């Protein structure tokens, strides 16, 4: 087994649990997605801890903070937990959500900081500028597309409108932070003749899970709040995509941890 083969096979297999979410209907679909989505994030949290054990200093810190990010991200996807918090806090629930979001993204920011410090690369290669240009356009589009729903909600509930829009801004900031980190990591790995596909899987899964809903919003022509109420954790196409992207994170972390072992076994077979 090689990490490349494992990633290709896993990418194909990952379609199955994602497709199940879409194929199911009614209460079965809701229960399935409510269980699988947070479970995948919490498993990824444990896998990130496992990866951290193979490193020292900066990369260990990076994967420890990534694990903390995945833990907070997983907990906020546990529907019964969120419902209980909403009932207990009432109007203060949105304040908790944005505070939780900021704390969660701060963990991700620290993970990115330590990754960049570990690789020591400051140039993204020939594709860096074009990709960052596209990313910037996407970020501007995400913010601009949310303005209409923000203004509508502002007339009804000022606090909710501001907090929901702040979450959108946080997601855009994460997008603008993770894309260059991904490119710099790949460049650093290439410079040291190291494998980079597994981390690319992890980073892309996180990026997609955070910003794809805004692309979905644009395609559907509905606001985030409308989509969340009608489709989130109800067995929709969006749920299937979330499951697929969370699986990418888990698969990438597992392959990252096993890469060295698989490489040594391959060398042993060549020598034997």
C-alpha positions in Angstrom: 0.0 0.0 0.0 1.1 3.5 -0.8 -0.4 6.8 0.4 -1.3 7.8 -3.2 -3.1 4.5 -3.8 -4.8 4.7 -0.4 -6.0 8.2 -1.1 -7.4 7.3 -4.6 -9.2 4.2 -3.2 -10.6 6.2 -0.2 -11.8 9.0 -2.4 -13.9 6.5 -4.4 -15.2 4.7 -1.3 -16.0 8.0 0.4 -18.8 8.5 -2.2 -20.8 5.7 -0.6 -21.5 7.1 2.8 -22.1 10.5 1.2 -24.6 9.0 -1.3 -26.4 7.2 1.5 -27.2 10.5 3.1 -28.8 11.7 -0.1 -30.6 8.4 -0.8 -32.2 8.2 2.6 -35.4 10.2 3.3 -37.3 11.5 6.2 -36.3 10.8 9.8 -33.8 8.1 8.7 -31.9 10.6 6.7 -31.9 13.2 9.5 -30.7 10.6 12.1 -28.0 9.3 9.8 -26.5 12.8 9.0 -26.8 13.9 12.6 -24.8 10.9 13.7 -22.2 10.6 10.9 -21.2 14.3 10.5 -20.0 15.0 14.0 -18.7 11.4 14.3 -16.3 12.0 11.4 -15.1 15.3 12.8 -14.4 13.7 16.2 -12.6 10.8 14.6 -10.5 13.3 12.7 -9.8 15.0 16.0 -8.3 11.7 17.4 -6.4 11.1 14.1 -4.9 14.5 14.3 -3.7 13.7 17.9 -2.2 10.5 16.5 -0.4 12.4 13.8 0.9 14.9 16.4 2.7 12.0 18.3 5.0 11.4 15.3 6.4 14.9 15.3 8.3 17.2 17.6 8.2 21.0 18.3 6.3 23.0 15.6 4.6 20.3 13.7 3.5 18.6 16.9 2.0 21.9 18.0 0.4 22.3 14.6 -1.5 19.0 14.7 -2.4 19.5 18.3 -4.1 22.8 17.5 -5.7 21.2 14.4 -7.1 18.5 16.7 -8.5 21.2 19.0 -10.1 22.9 16.0 -11.7 19.6 14.9 -13.0 18.9 18.4 -14.7 22.2 18.7 -16.0 21.9 15.1 -17.3 18.4 15.9 -19.1 19.4 19.1 -21.0 22.3 17.4 -22.3 19.7 14.9 -23.9 17.5 17.6 -27.5 18.5 17.1 -28.9 17.5 20.6 -26.1 19.5 22.2 -26.8 22.6 20.1 -30.5 22.3 20.8 -30.0 22.1 24.5 -27.7 25.1 24.4 -30.2 27.1 22.4 -33.0 26.4 24.8 -30.9 27.3 27.8 -29.4 30.5 26.5 -32.3 31.9 24.4 -31.3 35.2 22.8 -27.7 34.8 24.0 -27.3 31.6 21.9 -26.0 33.5 18.8 -23.4 35.2 21.0 -22.2 31.8 22.1 -22.1 30.6 18.5 -19.9 33.5 17.3 -17.6 33.2 20.4 -17.3 29.4 19.7 -16.6 30.1 16.1 -13.8 32.6 16.9 -12.2 30.3 19.4 -12.4 27.4 16.9 -10.9 29.4 14.1 -8.2 30.7 16.4 -7.1 27.0 17.0 -6.9 26.7 13.2 -4.9 29.9 12.9 -2.4 28.6 15.4 -2.2 25.3 13.5 -1.4 27.2 10.3 1.1 29.4 12.1 3.1 26.5 13.4 3.0 24.7 10.0 4.4 27.8 8.3 7.1 28.1 10.9 8.0 24.5 10.5 8.3 24.5 6.7 10.2 27.8 6.4 9.0 28.5 2.8 7.7 31.9 1.8 7.0 31.5 -1.9 4.0 29.6 -3.4 5.4 28.7 -6.8 4.1 29.7 -10.2 0.5 28.8 -9.5 0.4 30.7 -6.2 -0.6 34.2 -7.5 -3.3 33.0 -10.0 -4.9 30.7 -7.3 -4.8 33.4 -4.7 -6.4 35.8 -7.2 -9.2 33.3 -7.8 -9.5 32.8 -4.0 -9.8 36.5 -3.4 -12.5 36.8 -6.0 -14.4 34.0 -4.4 -14.0 35.6 -1.0 -15.3 38.9 -2.3 -18.2 37.1 -3.9 -19.1 35.3 -0.7 -19.3 38.5 1.2 -21.2 40.4 -1.5 -23.7 37.6 -2.0 -24.5 37.7 1.7 -25.2 41.4 1.8 -28.9 41.2 0.7 -29.8 38.6 3.3 -27.9 40.6 5.9 -29.8 43.7 5.2 -33.1 41.9 5.2 -32.4 40.2 8.5 -31.1 43.5 9.9 -34.6 45.0 9.8 -36.0 42.1 11.8 -33.2 41.2 14.2 -30.1 43.4 14.4 -28.1 41.2 16.7 -28.8 38.0 14.7 -27.9 39.8 11.4 -24.6 41.1 12.7 -23.6 37.7 14.3 -24.5 35.7 11.2 -22.6 38.1 9.0 -19.6 37.9 11.3 -19.6 34.1 10.9 -19.5 34.6 7.1 -16.5 37.0 7.5 -14.7 34.4 9.7 -15.2 31.8 7.1 -13.8 34.1 4.4 -10.8 34.9 6.5 -10.1 31.2 7.0 -10.4 30.6 3.3 -7.8 33.4 2.6 -5.5 31.9 5.3 -5.7 28.2 4.4 -5.2 28.4 0.6 -1.7 30.0 0.9 -0.8 27.6 3.8 -1.7 24.7 1.5 0.5 26.0 -1.3 3.4 26.8 1.0 3.3 23.4 2.6 3.3 21.7 -0.8 6.3 23.8 -1.9 8.1 23.1 1.3 7.5 19.3 1.0 8.7 19.4 -2.6 11.9 21.3 -1.7 12.6 18.6 0.9 11.5 15.7 -1.4 8.7 14.8 1.0 5.1 13.6 0.4 2.5 16.4 0.4 -0.7 14.8 -1.0 -2.0 13.6 2.4 -1.8 17.1 3.9 -3.4 18.5 0.8 -6.3 16.2 1.4 -6.7 17.5 4.9 -6.4 21.1 4.0 -8.8 20.9 1.0 -11.4 19.0 3.1 -11.3 21.7 5.7 -11.5 24.6 3.2 -14.3 23.0 1.2 -16.3 22.2 4.4 -16.1 25.8 5.5 -16.8 27.7 2.3 -18.7 25.3 0.0 -22.0 26.2 1.7 -21.6 29.7 0.3 -21.2 28.4 -3.2 -24.3 26.3 -2.6 -26.0 29.4 -1.4 -25.2 31.2 -4.6 -26.4 28.3 -6.8 -29.6 27.8 -4.9 -30.4 31.5 -4.7 -31.3 31.2 -1.0 -29.8 32.6 2.1 -27.7 30.6 4.5 -30.4 30.7 7.2 -33.0 29.4 4.7 -30.7 26.6 3.6 -29.8 25.6 7.2 -33.5 25.4 8.1 -34.5 23.4 5.1 -31.6 21.2 4.3 -28.9 20.9 7.0 -28.8 17.5 8.7 -32.0 16.4 6.8 -30.5 14.1 4.2 -29.9 16.7 1.5 -27.3 17.0 -1.2 -25.5 19.5 1.1 -25.4 16.9 3.9 -23.8 14.4 1.5 -21.2 16.9 0.4 -20.3 17.6 4.1 -19.9 13.9 4.8 -17.6 13.5 1.8 -15.5 16.5 2.8 -15.2 15.4 6.4 -14.1 12.0 5.1 -11.4 13.7 3.1 -10.0 15.2 6.3 -10.1 11.9 8.2 -8.6 9.9 5.3 -5.8 12.5 4.8 -4.8 12.4 8.4 -4.8 8.6 8.5 -2.7 8.4 5.3 -0.3 11.1 6.7 0.3 9.0 9.8 0.8 5.8 7.9 2.9 7.2 5.0 6.3 6.5 6.5 5.3 2.9 7.5 4.0 2.2 4.0 7.1 3.7 2.4 9.4 1.5 4.5 7.5 -1.6 3.6 7.8 -0.7 -0.1 11.5 -0.3 0.3 11.8 -3.7 2.1 9.9 -5.4 -0.8 12.2 -3.8 -3.3 15.3 -4.9 -1.4 14.0 -8.5 -0.7 
